[in-house]
Amino acid sequence: MSDTTIKNPTRARSGAAAAIRPTKGPTTVTRGISVEVESMYVPDRSSPRDDEYYFTYHVRISNEGSETAQLVSREWIITDAEGEVERVKGPGVVGKQPVLSPGTAFEYSSFCPLRTAVGSMQGTYQMVTADGEQFDAVIAPFTLAMPNALN
């Protein structure tokens, strides 16, 4: 039995508003660590004719559990529409290794350039409890898509 649950996502509406509204991915909860992600296409930084598509994503990591945990590293798996996969590993997120006490949250934004109009990201945050126990908080797959690219 898994200790990770995935809650259903809500999607941005299609049409012109989708160009400026984020798309919400599924929320996962692993050992009380909740991970929510929203992604958004950034037309001003993208150049479709040059196969350059720029996406931002905003992450909220909340401790809904009863034990303190620190995010020490992350691993992202980024897949474009042609099946090309890139793995990105490193310490912390945006230069930080936040400690999440029960009831607290940490939010950050970052970006992902792709060579295709559609792709996906997923991964894990490597967490360590105050007792030194390590576990991976799951980041469910979420879509990176230029508006109307999936219609």
Number of C-alpha atoms within 10 A of each C-alpha: 3 6 10 17 15 15 12 10 15 12 14 18 13 13 10 10 11 17 19 13 17 19 23 20 23 20 23 22 23 20 19 21 25 22 26 21 25 24 25 24 27 18 16 8 12 19 13 14 7 9 13 15 25 24 22 16 20 16 16 15 24 20 23 19 18 12 16 20 26 19 24 18 18 20 20 17 16 22 20 20 15 10 9 12 14 12 12 11 14 13 15 18 18 10 8 12 16 17 19 22 18 16 13 13 17 15 14 13 14 12 13 16 20 21 18 20 23 20 24 18 21 16 20 18 25 19 25 18 16 13 9 10 9 15 16 19 24 24 29 21 18 23 20 31 24 22 24 12 9 9 6
